[in-house]
Amino acid sequence: MTGNEGKVTLVSAGPGDLDLLTLKAAKVLASADVVLLDDLVNPEIVALAPQARVIRVGKRGGCRSTPQAFIERLMQRYARRGLHVVRAKGGDALLFGRAGEELAALRRAGVRVEIVNGVSSAFAAAAGLGVSLTHRDHCQGVIFVTAHLRDHSEPDWHALAATGMTLAIYMGMSRIESLCATLVSALPTTTPAAVVQWAGSANERRVTGTLGTIAAHARAAGLGSPAIILVGHAIGEAASFANSAASFGVHSHESSIEELRRRA
């Protein structure tokens, strides 16, 4: 791009498996001049952006991270040079990915910005478990919630539990024991629960149990961040899926970079 045509595209890179990228995401990456790559994005995604300069701007909870203000300045700087900047974000860009802050900063700076939706890790976790997050026999909806707010306080777990909806809890592994203990104040200890680490990636690991057991199961299995904690009666369907998977086999396939390139 040249002149005043610079722009930023927030691309949802999905939970890890490149086959879960949308065709639109692949096309946008193919046209990128600069790619700002999050830590949780599959690094093989850069093969879809052959002409781009790749800058890794990792952000991980509890780890040394690239300052958010610096990332925002990078996007503005390259876009003002007339370049197409792709900010590749894990999962869906609009869910717990600081997209709100980036959109506001870019709009204040007068930089054109677009968004490409994708697959969030909670959906990938549910697919791996073989459950519907909104199974109508069990609940009326699903709540996506982060385990800690910007000021490091916690949500009102009792109020969330009282809704009877499936809870998809992000960034909760560091406090899984305390949040499960709090949820038990409003839900039976037998409420089904699961933890899925690296959901939707080749490294996916998962354990199932109940509110009373899931924290211990996850710790015993060595599961940690990044992981999704799922709580609710709909998650109980995972047991029947596991049995059928053992009987009939569940197959996966490797991501095909060449296929994505061809489609783009």
N, C-alpha and C positions, 0 to 999 in steps of 0.2 A: 504494500500500500504506500501511497505517497500523499503529499499535501496535507489536507485536513481530514483525511479519511480514517485516521486512527480510531481504534475502538478497543474495548475490553469485552471478552466473553467469559462469563463464569460457567465453566463446564463441569457438570456432574459426572465424575469418573467412576461412579459405582463402588461396590464394596470390594472389588479386587479382580474378579473374573472378567477379562476383557470382552468376553461374549455378551456381557450384560450392558455394555455401552450401547447407546442408541446410535442409529445411523447418522443422526444429526450431529452427535458428538464427534464421530469419526470424521465427518466432512469438515467440521470446524477446526479440528486438530490439523487436518491436512492443509488448511489455509493459514495456519498460525505462523507469525514471524517470531514471536516470543512465547514460551510456555513457562509459567510459574507453577512448579510442581509441589503439591503437598506431600508430606511424609507417608500418609496412608494410601496414596495412590499407587497402583501397580506400576513399578518403574518401566515395565515393558511398553507402557503406553506411548513412550517417546518415539517408538518406531512408526507411529501414526502421524507424527509431525516431523517429517524428514528435513524440512527447510528451516525449522525453528531453532532459535537459541533457547536452550533449556536451563532454567535457573531453579534450583531446589530451595524451597522456602518452607522447610519442615515446621510443623506445629503439632506438638504432642503434649498432652496433659502430664505434668510432673517431670517433663524433660526440658532441656535447654531448647528454646524455640526462637525462630525468626520473629522479631517484634512486628506486631500487626501494623503499626504506623509505617514501618519501613516497606512492608509489602504493598501498602496502599500507595506510597510514593513511587515505587517501582512501576506499578501499573500506570499511573498518571504520566510518568516520565516517558515511557516507551510509546504510549498511545499518542502523546503530543508530538512525537516524531513521525506520526503517520503510520505507525505499525499496528498490526492486529495482535493484541495480547490475549492469550488464553490463560485463565486462572483455573487450573485443573484441581478440583476439590473432591475428596473422598465422599462416597455415598451420594446423596442428593445435596446439591449446593445450598439449597434453601433450608435445610434442616440441621441445626446446630453447627453450621460451618462459618459463622461470622459474616455471612453474605450481607446481612442487613447493614453492618458497619461499612463494608466495602462499597455497596451500592450507594450509600449516603455520601461517602467520601468522593466517589467518582462523579456523582451528580453535582455535588458542590463545585467540583473542579471543571464542570462542563464537558466531561468525557462521556462519549456515547458508550452505553453498556447494554449487553444482551445476556440472556440466561438460557442455558440448556438443562432441562430436567433429567433426572436419572433415577437409579435404584438405590434406596437407602438400605443401610445394613440391617435394619429391623425386618424389612421385607425379605432380604436374603436369608436372615436367620429363620424366619418362619418357613421359607421354602425348604431349607435344609432339614427342619424338623418335620416337615410335611403337615403343617397346620394352617388353618385360616385364622388370622388375628381377629376376625369379626364373625366367627361361626355363630349363626343366628340361634342355635340351640343353647348357647352359653353366654352371649353378651350382645350389647347394642352398639358397640363401638370400640375404638382403640385410642389410647392416649400415649402420645410420644412425649417423653419427659426427660430432662437432664437431671442427674442426681445432685447437682450443685449449681447454684446461681452465681452470677458474676461476683457477688460479694462473699462467695463461699458458703452461704447459708444453704439450707436444704428446702425442697418443696414441702408442702403440707401432705405428707404421705398418708395420714389418716383420711383426709378429704378425698385424695385420689383413690384410695382403696374403696371408699364408700360408694363410688360411682358404679362399681360392679363391672367396669370395662377392663379389657385387656390392657395391661401396662407394659409398654416398651420403654425400658429404662436405659438411657445412654450414659456413659462415663460414670458408672456406679461401682466398678469392681473394687476400688480402694475402700469403699464403705459398705460392701454388700452385707456384712453381718448386721450392722446397725440399721440399715434400711429394711432388711427382712424382719428384724425384731420389731420395728415400728409398724410395718404393714400387718404383722400378726395381731396388733391391737384392734384392727378392724376386719381382719379376714381370718378364717380358720387356718391352723397350721398345715392342714391337708390340701390347701389350695395349690394346684399344679404350678410349677415354675421351671424355667430352663435358663441356662447360660450358654451362649454361643460366642466363641472367640473367633476372630478373623472370619466372620460370616461372609459367605459368597466367594471365598478365595480357596486356593489349593491347600492352604494350611488350616482350613476350618476344623474346629474341635467343638464338641458340645456335650453337655450333661443335662439330664432332666431329674426332677425330683419334686419336692413340695417346698412351700415357704419355710417349713421347719427344718428341711434338710439341704436345700440347694446351696447355701453358702458353704457348708462343710464339703459337699460333693465337689463344688467348683475348686475349692482350695486343695482338696486331696488330688484332684486331676491336674493341678498346676495351672489352671486357667487364670489369665489376667487380661489386662487391657491390650488391644481394643476388644471389647466384648459388649454384647447386648444381653440384658437381663429381661426375660419375659415372664409375666405373672398373670395368671387368670385361668378360669376353667377351660377356656378354649385351648390352652396349652396342653391339657390332658389328652388331647387327641394325638399327641406325639407318640404315645405308647403304641397305639394301634398301627400308626404308620411305620414305626420301627419294626414291628412284627411282620408286616407285609413286605417291608424292604428286605428283611432277612430271608423271607420265603421266595421272593421273586427276583431280588437283585435290583439295586439302584445304580444306574450308570451315569457317569459324567463324561464330558468331553473337554479337550484342551482348547484354549482360545486360539483362534486362527488369525494372526496378524495379517496374513496375505488376503484372507477373505474379507476382513474389514476394510483393508486398503482398496480392494476391488470394488466393494459396494460404495465406498466414499468417492 
